[in-house]
Amino acid sequence: MSKVRRSVYDVLRGSFLTDESAFKNWRILIFIVGLLLIMISSAHSADAKVVKIAELNREKRRLRAENVDTSTILMRMKLESSIRKKVKGKKLKPAKTPPKKIKVTLKKE
């Protein structure tokens, strides 16, 4: 058996974990497993943040639509024609003379 074929066979059998230099191999493997766990944890955290952002964007769109609807209703309520319809039964009519502006001046002594 060639040296390359034998070393591949040893890796597949797992003999690199039981020979005399196994302590170095175990340290490296534990380090790699630790890094993999950190990577998996950060990936899950990023996915959770993406889901939260999507939920917040849906909520923002819903609230924006509600704001537009409410603003439209308010603008319609402010129209002079709608105000006239509401006060028609109370026999109120618009003033014939425009309102006058009152200016208050304070004198300093």
C-alpha positions as CSV (number, residue, x, y, z in Angstrom):
1,M,0.0,0.0,0.0
2,S,1.3,3.4,-0.8
3,K,1.9,6.0,1.9
4,V,-0.9,8.3,0.7
5,R,-3.4,5.5,0.5
6,R,-2.4,4.2,3.9
7,S,-2.8,7.7,5.5
8,V,-6.2,8.2,3.9
9,Y,-7.2,4.7,5.2
10,D,-5.9,5.6,8.7
11,V,-7.9,8.9,8.7
12,L,-11.1,7.0,7.6
13,R,-10.5,4.4,10.4
14,G,-10.0,7.1,13.0
15,S,-6.5,5.8,14.0
16,F,-5.3,9.4,14.1
17,L,-7.3,9.8,17.3
18,T,-5.7,6.8,19.1
19,D,-2.0,7.0,18.2
20,E,0.8,8.7,20.2
21,S,0.1,12.2,18.8
22,A,-3.6,12.0,19.6
23,F,-3.5,14.7,22.3
24,K,-2.6,17.3,19.7
25,N,-5.3,16.0,17.4
26,W,-7.9,16.1,20.1
27,R,-7.1,19.6,21.0
28,I,-7.5,20.8,17.4
29,L,-10.7,18.8,17.0
30,I,-12.2,20.3,20.2
31,F,-11.2,23.8,19.0
32,I,-12.8,23.2,15.6
33,V,-16.0,21.8,17.2
34,G,-16.1,24.9,19.5
35,L,-15.8,27.2,16.5
36,L,-18.5,25.3,14.7
37,L,-20.8,25.6,17.6
38,I,-20.2,29.3,17.8
39,M,-20.8,29.6,14.0
40,I,-24.1,27.7,14.3
41,S,-25.2,29.8,17.2
42,S,-24.5,33.0,15.4
43,A,-26.3,31.8,12.3
44,H,-29.4,31.0,14.3
45,S,-29.2,34.3,16.0
46,A,-29.0,36.1,12.6
47,D,-31.9,34.1,11.3
48,A,-34.0,35.1,14.4
49,K,-33.1,38.7,13.8
50,V,-34.2,38.5,10.1
51,V,-37.5,37.0,11.2
52,K,-38.0,39.8,13.7
53,I,-37.2,42.4,11.1
54,A,-39.7,40.9,8.7
55,E,-42.4,41.0,11.5
56,L,-41.6,44.6,12.3
57,N,-41.7,45.6,8.6
58,R,-45.2,44.0,8.3
59,E,-46.3,45.8,11.4
60,K,-44.9,49.1,10.1
61,R,-46.8,48.7,6.8
62,R,-50.0,47.9,8.7
63,L,-49.6,51.0,10.9
64,R,-48.7,53.2,8.0
65,A,-51.9,52.1,6.1
66,E,-53.9,52.7,9.3
67,N,-52.4,56.2,9.6
68,V,-53.3,57.0,6.0
69,D,-56.9,55.8,6.4
70,T,-57.3,57.8,9.6
71,S,-55.8,60.9,8.0
72,T,-58.2,60.5,5.1
73,I,-61.2,60.3,7.4
74,L,-60.0,63.3,9.4
75,M,-59.5,65.4,6.2
76,R,-63.0,64.5,5.1
77,M,-64.4,65.5,8.5
78,K,-62.7,68.8,8.2
79,L,-64.2,69.7,4.8
80,E,-66.5,72.7,5.0
81,S,-69.2,70.7,3.1
82,S,-69.2,67.9,5.7
83,I,-69.3,70.5,8.6
84,R,-72.3,72.2,6.9
85,K,-74.1,68.9,6.7
86,K,-73.5,68.2,10.4
87,V,-74.7,71.6,11.6
88,K,-77.6,72.0,9.2
89,G,-80.1,70.5,11.7
90,K,-79.0,73.0,14.3
91,K,-79.8,75.9,12.0
92,L,-76.3,77.3,12.0
93,K,-75.1,79.2,8.9
94,P,-71.7,80.5,7.9
95,A,-71.0,84.1,8.8
96,K,-71.5,86.8,6.2
97,T,-68.7,88.9,7.4
98,P,-65.2,87.5,7.8
99,P,-63.8,87.1,11.3
100,K,-61.6,89.9,12.6
101,K,-58.1,89.3,14.0
102,I,-57.5,90.5,17.5
103,K,-54.0,91.7,18.3
104,V,-52.9,92.0,21.9
105,T,-50.0,94.3,22.6
106,L,-48.3,94.4,26.0
107,K,-46.8,97.6,27.1
108,K,-43.6,97.3,29.1
109,E,-43.2,99.9,31.8
